[in-house]
């Protein structure tokens, strides 16, 4: 029967304890473990056999002994209390308040594992989100309900870029502002402090819900933290009809915790030691974004992951790229040139961009200009490789023009200050300005009517 306590443990292996199995117990159900001093700590069922259950404890096993410990199967999955009092609060990775204000007043408790969304109930994302960052708005557009991760590396300014997006993001032609769910997994305290200070300075802290599972927290807490954050997001989006922007950092730390737990459980490792279910586990988080029928709210996800050794083929970014709708890739070479944000022009991609731009959404010339900038910057990369072999002096006149375009594109279009909030009109204007470096006959991806309407006035003003 559920609720029966079992005295004594079969064995203790780090954060995992083995105990007798209760009838009808299931995976991920919550368990209370009591030590000899009646100290209570929670855990969850991570493995089952016919007679035994493996329970992973949230926290350390200090003070536990196999003879004196008591185990109580609570007969329910892990839940989080949600309500109107979520906004402006700070929780740990288990959804417990850590800001000194106690529990929120609400009787609503939701399963942190979420409920599957009926694919038929999903609404296709089409609303353009203006982030104020030209590299994103102009070429890798973020759409409301999209999951668009930032692929970065150690030492690159991914936190600064994410904080800028949180400050500036808005839905064009609408007065609705975003509520922000910020989830930190395994990050150092100074990173968490940076975000909290930035939210406070920009005045958005009252519309932010923070979940902090810092580097000194147990591995299992890192696995629960994003699920608690997304549970809060689902409540605010689908029950309170709010537009929610979820920022999760760092997904690499989450995957490392998953690998650690998998190793403790003795599972057969897959690529680079990660469990074989890494793809489906990440998908269970990423797929909790979107818009559904019956609610005017939405969840837009910006997961941040640092690529080990800047390797985009590493399992974590590789699998994330299959699940999400594109990626913003930060480039170390651009960063070393002093360009902020150092968004790589070619590997970055937004798969939903085509459905959220154009006349009536951004501007009629957006699609053409973006395509032309991509094509021209691709040619710049080829010319730079050629110049490194034969020398810049040996290049043709046309190739030298592309080199000049590349410099102008990086310094004028990509580069902007951390507090600069560019409108989509300003971004498009800068796009046309850098395209003046390319001969008109090579603007093959732009309709003639747009060239006459937008490029000619800039050329006349430059004369």
Secondary structure, DSSP 8 states (H G I E B T S, - for coil): -TT-EEES-SEEETTEEEEE--TT--TTEEEEEE-TT--EEEEEEEEE-SSEEEEEESS--TT--TTT-EEEEEEEE-EEEESGGGTT-EEETTS-B-SSS---S--EEEETT-----GGGEE----EEE-S-HHHHTTS-EETT-B-EEEE-TTSSHHHHHHHHHHH-EETT----EEEEEEEEEE-HHHHHHHHHHHHHHT-GGGEEEEEEETTS-HHHHHHHHHHHHHHHHIIIIIS--EEEEEEE-HHHHHHHHHHHHHHTT--B-GGG-BTTHHHHHHHHHTT-BEETT-S-EEEEEEEEE-GGG-TTSHHHHHHHHHSSEEEEB-HHHHHTT-SS-B-TTT-EETTGGGT-STTTS-TTHHHHHHHHHHHHHHHHHHHHHHHHH-GGGS-HHHHHHHHHHHHIIIIII---TT----HHHHHHHHHHHHTTS-GGG-TTS-HHHIIIIIHHHHHHH-
